[in-house]
Amino acid sequence: MNLEQALNRYFQFPSFKPGQKETIQSILAGRHAIAMLPTGTGKSLCYQLPGYMLDGPVLIVSPLLSLMQDQVEQLKGRGEKRVVALNSFLTPIEKRNALSSLQNYKFIFISPEMLGTRLVINKLKSLRISLIAIDEAHCISQWGYDFRPDYLKLGEVRQVLGNPATLALTATATEEVRKDIARLLKLDSWDEHVLSVDRPEISMSVEILGQQEKLQRAFELVSNLQGPGIIYFSSRKMAEHVAAFLRDKGEQAMAYHGGLDQESRILIQQQFLNGQFNVVCATSAFGMGINKGDIRYVIHYHLSLQLESYLQEIGRAGRDGNKSLAVLLYAPGDEQLSYQLAEAELPESAQVGRLFALIREKCFEPDDVEENAEFLSASCGFSETQWRIVANFLKSLRQEPAERLKEQIERFAEKRLLIKKSQIENMVRYILHDGCKREYIHYHFGEKHCFEVTNCCSFCGLDFVNFRKHLASPELPIQYDWKKELASMLLAQAGDFNE
């Protein structure tokens, strides 16, 4: 059976998307591979199809529980029963049952945190893993935009499991990050399949306006643009506020964020997929794994923390290949919220000091620290993300003196903050770039910009008429003059300085 026949047999697809076949050929030949395929090009097929064609089970490492659950449900929806997810959603009984019957599963999804437990590793060692697929592989690199300390042990895990064929998947990674991925995964040799990050079907607009004008502009866009659409926020509260505002104006809008319970999130996802409302006001987690091809626009009410995640988010649009629109609404000073969010993701020096003081005060041994993790985290005011970073360092408490570990955590936080700030600054440079937005993105990823796109971006020329509802009201400006807006703001700021 050739690959096209296998594709049709297992997935009923007539042909591969760019990059899929080449990646799958590497895996079936027993070679490691790093694949950078744009959002919406079907990265999951690159491990699912080989999974059916190889003898042993496939281990899929995923950093996002919601994405993991979505992919499990999609496989089950196609009739695949040999799939399981090992993550913190499982109750102790469910986890015990899953581990006792692990040999019966073809696709084993697992969180990187779960790979840190000896029981899980020993169970996996008893299996003949045919492929390890690492989703969102940029998380292993400190230069990646979503670095996860738990990913750092994946190189050792691969070796413990017998060095099976390994597939590292990402949608956005610079050459520097890809090299880091290979080094940290301890790959001796590998194939690289790197596609352009460009999505020519997505037109990109940047609008520079006053803070007080954002809400009205968002309403104008939603009421005039052909949907469905997503509006991304950095604030849960603002996502709720704008969703309520839009509903008051007669729009079918719902808010989605991590503060909702799991049942509510699943319900909102399903309602959006089924067209029961037209726009979702969401934080960045929304859209991961959601297979909705007809999203026509993505609006950013707040800045993404880096260009890579911005491309991931706008990549939710136009998966059916039809023209779509990405609009970024920027008010000067928006980056201050981004800086605050970046700082909040990292442990503060005072929190770290309190942690080690508590460990000394309670005379905790390394095993005590692990058993009392919830108490220590709450007592020091760590968020889930902050504690994940700290807990990774605490694993070395047997080998390293406490004071040295404290210094390592603080140095790590300082370094990460500098990286995050540089990424935010690059995002602002993209916004203010006096040239083609698409060309700037190509330059960032080391690509040559050698083709023209109709309705390219707000610099090259973008006609909003192409994205309007058939019966759109005339309020929506056909073309937003951001240069004029920026010039007026700079003049106003110059006046303030002169005063």
VONU-941832 format. One line per field, with one value per residue (C-alpha): residue number from 0; residue in three letters; z negated, y negated, x. Coordinates in steps of 0.5 Angstrom, whole numbers, plus 2048, in hexadecimal, padded with zeros to 3 digits. Layout:
VONU-941832
k <- [NUM/...]
r <- [ALA/...]
c3 <- [Z/...]
c2 <- [Y/...]
c1 <- [X/...]
END
This chain:
VONU-941832
k <- [0/1/2/3/4/5/6/7/8/9/10/11/12/13/14/15/16/17/18/19/20/21/22/23/24/25/26/27/28/29/30/31/32/33/34/35/36/37/38/39/40/41/42/43/44/45/46/47/48/49/50/51/52/53/54/55/56/57/58/59/60/61/62/63/64/65/66/67/68/69/70/71/72/73/74/75/76/77/78/79/80/81/82/83/84/85/86/87/88/89/90/91/92/93/94/95/96/97/98/99/100/101/102/103/104/105/106/107/108/109/110/111/112/113/114/115/116/117/118/119/120/121/122/123/124/125/126/127/128/129/130/131/132/133/134/135/136/137/138/139/140/141/142/143/144/145/146/147/148/149/150/151/152/153/154/155/156/157/158/159/160/161/162/163/164/165/166/167/168/169/170/171/172/173/174/175/176/177/178/179/180/181/182/183/184/185/186/187/188/189/190/191/192/193/194/195/196/197/198/199/200/201/202/203/204/205/206/207/208/209/210/211/212/213/214/215/216/217/218/219/220/221/222/223/224/225/226/227/228/229/230/231/232/233/234/235/236/237/238/239/240/241/242/243/244/245/246/247/248/249/250/251/252/253/254/255/256/257/258/259/260/261/262/263/264/265/266/267/268/269/270/271/272/273/274/275/276/277/278/279/280/281/282/283/284/285/286/287/288/289/290/291/292/293/294/295/296/297/298/299/300/301/302/303/304/305/306/307/308/309/310/311/312/313/314/315/316/317/318/319/320/321/322/323/324/325/326/327/328/329/330/331/332/333/334/335/336/337/338/339/340/341/342/343/344/345/346/347/348/349/350/351/352/353/354/355/356/357/358/359/360/361/362/363/364/365/366/367/368/369/370/371/372/373/374/375/376/377/378/379/380/381/382/383/384/385/386/387/388/389/390/391/392/393/394/395/396/397/398/399/400/401/402/403/404/405/406/407/408/409/410/411/412/413/414/415/416/417/418/419/420/421/422/423/424/425/426/427/428/429/430/431/432/433/434/435/436/437/438/439/440/441/442/443/444/445/446/447/448/449/450/451/452/453/454/455/456/457/458/459/460/461/462/463/464/465/466/467/468/469/470/471/472/473/474/475/476/477/478/479/480/481/482/483/484/485/486/487/488/489/490/491/492/493/494/495/496/497/498]
r <- [MET/ASN/LEU/GLU/GLN/ALA/LEU/ASN/ARG/TYR/PHE/GLN/PHE/PRO/SER/PHE/LYS/PRO/GLY/GLN/LYS/GLU/THR/ILE/GLN/SER/ILE/LEU/ALA/GLY/ARG/HIS/ALA/ILE/ALA/MET/LEU/PRO/THR/GLY/THR/GLY/LYS/SER/LEU/CYS/TYR/GLN/LEU/PRO/GLY/TYR/MET/LEU/ASP/GLY/PRO/VAL/LEU/ILE/VAL/SER/PRO/LEU/LEU/SER/LEU/MET/GLN/ASP/GLN/VAL/GLU/GLN/LEU/LYS/GLY/ARG/GLY/GLU/LYS/ARG/VAL/VAL/ALA/LEU/ASN/SER/PHE/LEU/THR/PRO/ILE/GLU/LYS/ARG/ASN/ALA/LEU/SER/SER/LEU/GLN/ASN/TYR/LYS/PHE/ILE/PHE/ILE/SER/PRO/GLU/MET/LEU/GLY/THR/ARG/LEU/VAL/ILE/ASN/LYS/LEU/LYS/SER/LEU/ARG/ILE/SER/LEU/ILE/ALA/ILE/ASP/GLU/ALA/HIS/CYS/ILE/SER/GLN/TRP/GLY/TYR/ASP/PHE/ARG/PRO/ASP/TYR/LEU/LYS/LEU/GLY/GLU/VAL/ARG/GLN/VAL/LEU/GLY/ASN/PRO/ALA/THR/LEU/ALA/LEU/THR/ALA/THR/ALA/THR/GLU/GLU/VAL/ARG/LYS/ASP/ILE/ALA/ARG/LEU/LEU/LYS/LEU/ASP/SER/TRP/ASP/GLU/HIS/VAL/LEU/SER/VAL/ASP/ARG/PRO/GLU/ILE/SER/MET/SER/VAL/GLU/ILE/LEU/GLY/GLN/GLN/GLU/LYS/LEU/GLN/ARG/ALA/PHE/GLU/LEU/VAL/SER/ASN/LEU/GLN/GLY/PRO/GLY/ILE/ILE/TYR/PHE/SER/SER/ARG/LYS/MET/ALA/GLU/HIS/VAL/ALA/ALA/PHE/LEU/ARG/ASP/LYS/GLY/GLU/GLN/ALA/MET/ALA/TYR/HIS/GLY/GLY/LEU/ASP/GLN/GLU/SER/ARG/ILE/LEU/ILE/GLN/GLN/GLN/PHE/LEU/ASN/GLY/GLN/PHE/ASN/VAL/VAL/CYS/ALA/THR/SER/ALA/PHE/GLY/MET/GLY/ILE/ASN/LYS/GLY/ASP/ILE/ARG/TYR/VAL/ILE/HIS/TYR/HIS/LEU/SER/LEU/GLN/LEU/GLU/SER/TYR/LEU/GLN/GLU/ILE/GLY/ARG/ALA/GLY/ARG/ASP/GLY/ASN/LYS/SER/LEU/ALA/VAL/LEU/LEU/TYR/ALA/PRO/GLY/ASP/GLU/GLN/LEU/SER/TYR/GLN/LEU/ALA/GLU/ALA/GLU/LEU/PRO/GLU/SER/ALA/GLN/VAL/GLY/ARG/LEU/PHE/ALA/LEU/ILE/ARG/GLU/LYS/CYS/PHE/GLU/PRO/ASP/ASP/VAL/GLU/GLU/ASN/ALA/GLU/PHE/LEU/SER/ALA/SER/CYS/GLY/PHE/SER/GLU/THR/GLN/TRP/ARG/ILE/VAL/ALA/ASN/PHE/LEU/LYS/SER/LEU/ARG/GLN/GLU/PRO/ALA/GLU/ARG/LEU/LYS/GLU/GLN/ILE/GLU/ARG/PHE/ALA/GLU/LYS/ARG/LEU/LEU/ILE/LYS/LYS/SER/GLN/ILE/GLU/ASN/MET/VAL/ARG/TYR/ILE/LEU/HIS/ASP/GLY/CYS/LYS/ARG/GLU/TYR/ILE/HIS/TYR/HIS/PHE/GLY/GLU/LYS/HIS/CYS/PHE/GLU/VAL/THR/ASN/CYS/CYS/SER/PHE/CYS/GLY/LEU/ASP/PHE/VAL/ASN/PHE/ARG/LYS/HIS/LEU/ALA/SER/PRO/GLU/LEU/PRO/ILE/GLN/TYR/ASP/TRP/LYS/LYS/GLU/LEU/ALA/SER/MET/LEU/LEU/ALA/GLN/ALA/GLY/ASP/PHE/ASN/GLU]
c3 <- [800/802/7FE/802/801/7FA/7F9/7FD/7F9/7F2/7F3/7F9/7FC/803/803/7FE/7FC/7FD/7F8/7F6/7FA/7FA/7F2/7F2/7F7/7F2/7EC/7F0/7F2/7EB/7EB/7E6/7E8/7E7/7EA/7EA/7EE/7ED/7E9/7ED/7F1/7ED/7E9/7E5/7EB/7EB/7E5/7E6/7ED/7EB/7E5/7E9/7ED/7E8/7E3/7DC/7D9/7DA/7D4/7D5/7D0/7D0/7CB/7CB/7C8/7CC/7D2/7D0/7CE/7D5/7D9/7D5/7D6/7DE/7DE/7DA/7DF/7E5/7E1/7DE/7D8/7D6/7D4/7CD/7C9/7C3/7C0/7B9/7BC/7BA/7B3/7AF/7B1/7B8/7B8/7B5/7BA/7C0/7BE/7BD/7C4/7C7/7CC/7CF/7D2/7D9/7D7/7D0/7CF/7C9/7C6/7C4/7BD/7BD/7C0/7BA/7B6/7B5/7B5/7BC/7BF/7BD/7C0/7C6/7C6/7C6/7CD/7D4/7D6/7DD/7DD/7D9/7DB/7D8/7D9/7D8/7D8/7D7/7D0/7CF/7D1/7CC/7D2/7D4/7D3/7CE/7CA/7C6/7C1/7C1/7C8/7C6/7C4/7CB/7CD/7C7/7C8/7CF/7CD/7C8/7CC/7D1/7D6/7DA/7E1/7DE/7E2/7DF/7E1/7E1/7E5/7E4/7E2/7E5/7E7/7E0/7DC/7E1/7E0/7D8/7D9/7DC/7D7/7D1/7D4/7D5/7DC/7DF/7E6/7E9/7EF/7EF/7F3/7F2/7F6/7F6/7F1/7F6/7F6/7FD/7FC/7F6/7F7/7F1/7EE/7E8/7E6/7E1/7DD/7D6/7D1/7D0/7D7/7D7/7D4/7DA/7DF/7DD/7DE/7E4/7E7/7E4/7E7/7EE/7EF/7F2/7EC/7E8/7E4/7DE/7DA/7D6/7CF/7CA/7C4/7C2/7BF/7C6/7CA/7C6/7C6/7CE/7CF/7CA/7CE/7D5/7D2/7D0/7D7/7DA/7DC/7DA/7D6/7D0/7CC/7CB/7C6/7C1/7BC/7BE/7BC/7C1/7C2/7C4/7C9/7CC/7CD/7D0/7D5/7D7/7D8/7DC/7E1/7E2/7E4/7DE/7DD/7E1/7DD/7D7/7D3/7D0/7CD/7D1/7CF/7D3/7DA/7D8/7DC/7DE/7E5/7E8/7EF/7F0/7EB/7EF/7EB/7E5/7E1/7DB/7D6/7D3/7D5/7D5/7D1/7D7/7DF/7DF/7DA/7DE/7E5/7E1/7DF/7E6/7E9/7E6/7EC/7F3/7F2/7F8/7FC/7FD/7FC/7F5/7F1/7EB/7E7/7E2/7DE/7DA/7D6/7D4/7CD/7CE/7CD/7C6/7C5/7C8/7C4/7BE/7C0/7C2/7BB/7B8/7BB/7B8/7B0/7AD/7A8/7A2/7A3/7A4/79E/79A/79D/79B/794/793/795/790/78B/78C/78C/793/796/79E/79D/798/79D/7A3/79E/79C/7A2/7A2/79B/79D/7A4/7A0/79A/79F/7A4/7AA/7B0/7B4/7B9/7B4/7AF/7B6/7B7/7AF/7AE/7B4/7B0/7AA/7AD/7AC/7A4/7A3/7A7/7A6/7A0/79F/79F/7A6/7A9/7A6/7AA/7B1/7B0/7B0/7B6/7BA/7B9/7BA/7C1/7C3/7C1/7C6/7CC/7CB/7CB/7D1/7D4/7D2/7D5/7DC/7DC/7DB/7E0/7E5/7E3/7E5/7EB/7F0/7F6/7F8/7F2/7F5/7F7/7F0/7EE/7F3/7F1/7EA/7EC/7F1/7F7/7FE/7FF/807/809/808/805/807/801/7FD/7F7/7F5/7F8/7FF/7FF/7FC/7FF/7F9/7FE/800/7F9/7F7/7F6/7FD/7F9/7F5/7F3/7F5/7EF/7F0/7F3/7F9/7F8/7F1/7F1/7EC/7EE/7ED/7E6/7E4/7E7/7E3/7DC/7DD/7DE/7D8/7D4/7D6/7D4/7CD/7CD/7CE/7C9]
c2 <- [800/7F9/7F3/7F0/7F7/7F7/7EF/7F1/7F7/7F5/7ED/7ED/7E7/7E7/7E4/7E1/7DA/7D7/7DA/7E0/7E5/7E3/7E3/7EA/7ED/7EB/7EF/7F5/7F5/7F5/7EE/7E9/7E3/7DB/7D9/7D1/7D1/7CB/7CB/7CE/7D3/7D9/7DB/7E0/7E5/7E5/7EA/7ED/7F0/7F3/7F5/7FA/7FC/7FE/804/801/7FB/7F4/7EF/7E8/7E3/7DC/7D6/7D4/7D9/7D5/7D7/7DE/7DF/7DC/7E1/7E7/7E5/7E4/7EB/7EE/7EB/7EE/7F5/7F6/7F9/7FB/7F4/7F1/7EB/7EB/7E4/7E1/7E1/7E8/7EB/7EF/7F5/7F3/7F2/7F9/7FD/7F9/7FB/802/803/7FE/804/804/7FD/7FB/7F3/7F1/7E9/7E7/7E1/7DF/7DF/7E6/7E8/7E6/7EC/7F2/7F7/7F4/7F4/7FC/7FD/7FA/7FE/804/802/802/7FB/7FA/7F2/7EC/7E6/7E0/7DB/7D3/7D5/7CE/7CF/7D2/7CC/7C7/7C2/7C5/7C1/7C5/7C9/7CE/7D1/7D8/7D9/7D9/7E0/7E3/7E4/7E9/7EC/7ED/7F1/7F5/7F7/7FA/7F4/7F5/7F1/7EA/7E5/7DD/7D9/7D2/7CC/7C7/7C7/7C3/7C7/7C6/7C9/7CF/7D0/7D0/7D5/7DA/7D9/7DA/7E0/7E3/7E4/7E7/7E6/7E3/7E1/7DA/7D8/7D1/7CD/7C6/7C3/7BF/7C0/7BC/7BD/7B8/7B1/7AD/7A6/7A2/79D/797/794/791/795/793/794/79C/79E/79A/79C/7A4/7A3/7A0/7A6/7AB/7A8/7A7/7AD/7B3/7B8/7BD/7B9/7B9/7B3/7B5/7B1/7B2/7B0/7B5/7AF/7AB/7B1/7B2/7AA/7AA/7B0/7AD/7A7/7AA/7AE/7A8/7A5/7AB/7AF/7B7/7B7/7BB/7BB/7C0/7C0/7C5/7C2/7C6/7CD/7D3/7D4/7CD/7CD/7D3/7D1/7CA/7CE/7D2/7CC/7C8/7CE/7CF/7C8/7C7/7C0/7BC/7B9/7BB/7B7/7BB/7BB/7BF/7C6/7C6/7C9/7CE/7D4/7D2/7D4/7CE/7CC/7C7/7C1/7BB/7B6/7B6/7AF/7AE/7A9/7AA/7AB/7B2/7B3/7B5/7B5/7BD/7BD/7B8/7BC/7C2/7BE/7BB/7C2/7C4/7C0/7C3/7CA/7CB/7C8/7C2/7BB/7B8/7B2/7B1/7AA/7A8/7A2/79E/798/796/798/79F/7A2/7A0/7A6/7AB/7A9/7AA/7B1/7B3/7B1/7B5/7BB/7BC/7BD/7B6/7B6/7B5/7BB/7BF/7BD/7BE/7C5/7C7/7C4/7C8/7CE/7CD/7CB/7D2/7D6/7D9/7DE/7DF/7E4/7DF/7DA/7DE/7E0/7D9/7D6/7D3/7D0/7CD/7CA/7C7/7C4/7C1/7BE/7C2/7C2/7C9/7C7/7C4/7CA/7CF/7CB/7CB/7D3/7D4/7D1/7D5/7DB/7DA/7D9/7DF/7DD/7D6/7D2/7CE/7C7/7C9/7CB/7C4/7C1/7C5/7C4/7BC/7BC/7C0/7BB/7B5/7B9/7BB/7B4/7B1/7B6/7B4/7AD/7AD/7B1/7AC/7A6/7AA/7AB/7A3/7A2/7A6/7A2/79B/79E/799/79F/7A5/7A9/7B0/7AE/7AC/7B3/7B7/7B3/7B5/7BC/7BC/7BD/7B9/7B5/7B6/7B6/7B1/7B2/7AF/7AB/7AC/7A8/7A1/79E/7A1/79F/7A3/7A2/7A4/7A5/7AC/7AE/7AB/7AE/7AE/7A9/7A5/79F/799/797/79B/797/79A/799/797/792/794/78F/789/78C/78D/786/783/787/785/77E/77E/781/77C/777/77A/77B/773/771]
c1 <- [800/803/802/7FC/7F9/7FA/7F8/7F1/7F0/7F1/7EF/7EB/7EF/7F1/7F8/7FD/7FE/805/80A/806/808/80F/80F/80B/811/816/813/811/818/81A/81D/81C/819/817/811/80F/809/804/7FE/7F8/7FC/7FB/801/7FD/7FD/804/804/7FD/7FE/805/802/7FD/803/808/807/808/804/806/807/805/808/803/804/7FD/7F7/7F2/7F5/7F7/7EF/7ED/7F2/7F0/7E8/7EA/7ED/7E7/7E2/7E5/7E4/7EB/7EA/7F2/7F3/7F4/7F7/7FB/7FB/7F8/7F1/7F1/7EF/7F3/7EF/7EF/7F6/7F7/7F3/7F6/7FD/7FB/7F8/7FD/7FF/7F8/7F9/7FC/7FC/7FE/7FE/802/803/80B/809/807/80D/811/80E/812/80B/80A/811/811/80B/80D/813/80F/80C/810/80E/80F/80F/80F/80B/80D/807/809/810/813/811/818/81C/81D/81D/816/810/80D/813/811/816/813/814/81C/81C/819/820/821/81A/81C/822/81F/819/81E/81F/819/818/816/812/812/80D/80C/808/80D/815/81B/821/824/81E/81E/826/824/81E/823/829/824/820/827/826/82D/82A/823/81F/81C/816/815/80F/80E/80A/806/7FF/7FD/7F6/7F6/7F6/7FA/7F8/7FB/7F6/7F9/7F4/7F2/7F1/7EA/7E8/7EA/7E3/7DF/7E4/7E3/7DC/7DC/7E1/7DC/7D6/7D9/7DD/7DB/7DC/7DD/7E3/7E7/7E9/7EF/7F1/7F6/7F1/7EC/7E8/7E8/7E6/7E0/7DE/7DF/7DB/7D5/7D6/7D5/7CF/7CC/7CD/7C9/7CF/7D0/7D6/7D9/7DF/7E4/7EA/7ED/7E9/7E3/7E2/7E4/7DC/7DB/7E1/7DF/7D8/7DA/7DF/7DA/7D5/7DA/7DB/7D4/7D3/7CE/7D2/7D6/7DC/7E0/7E4/7EA/7F0/7F6/7F4/7EE/7EF/7F4/7F2/7EB/7EA/7E6/7E7/7E3/7E5/7E6/7E9/7ED/7EE/7F3/7F0/7F7/7FE/801/807/80B/80A/80B/804/801/802/7FF/7F9/7F7/7F9/7F2/7EF/7EE/7F0/7EB/7F0/7EB/7EC/7ED/7EF/7F3/7F2/7F7/7F4/7FA/7FA/801/802/7FF/806/806/800/805/80B/806/804/80B/80D/807/809/810/811/813/819/815/811/817/81A/814/814/81B/819/813/817/81C/817/813/81A/817/81B/81B/815/811/812/80E/809/808/808/801/802/809/806/800/804/809/803/806/801/801/806/80B/80A/80C/812/814/812/817/81D/81B/81C/823/823/826/82C/82D/82D/827/82A/82D/826/823/828/827/820/821/826/821/81B/820/822/81B/819/81E/81C/814/815/81A/814/80F/813/814/80C/80C/811/80C/806/80A/80E/80D/80D/80A/808/808/80F/811/80F/813/819/818/818/81D/819/81A/814/813/80C/806/7FF/7F9/7F6/7FD/7FD/7FB/801/801/7FA/7F4/7EC/7E8/7E2/7E5/7E3/7DD/7D6/7D1/7CD/7D2/7D0/7D4/7D8/7DE/7E3/7E6/7ED/7F0/7F5/7F9/7FF/7FB/7F9/800/802/7FD/7FF/806/804/800/806/80B/806/806/80D/80E/809]
END
